[in-house]
Amino acid sequence: MKNEKVTEYIEKQKSPQKEICQRLRNIILTTFPEINEEMKVGVPCYGHTKIDPCGKYYIAALKDHVNLGFSLKGLSKEEQTLFQGSGKTMKHLKFHSLKEINEQKIAELLSLVNKK
């Protein structure tokens, strides 16, 4: 279900970040129609349970790209190499344009992280 504060966050972004955020949000909400969506530490985040309502994924619009973040909890070292960054609990994929978004691959990665 779409959160109004998340919509406001996305709407105030400049192009192409705005459109990238919209597409990534739609992929998450299509992959997991029942997922919890809220703002946390200034960015949209997503999770499934009352215990961890916002800990699986995030979308962060930055100066020249958008990061789609994924929780590393339960992932093998090999699985963690699918993502970028040096975080210990979250890593991400970077998107500079809509052309870089492979919806099927992103849905597969969302599902991989969700199973852990």
Protein Blocks (a to p, Z undefined) as FASTA:
>chain_A
ZZfklmmmmmmpccfklmmmmmmmmmmmmmmmmbccddeehiacddfbfklmmlmbccdd
dfkbccddddfehpafklmmmpgcjbfkbccdddfbfklpcfklmmmmmmmmmmZZ
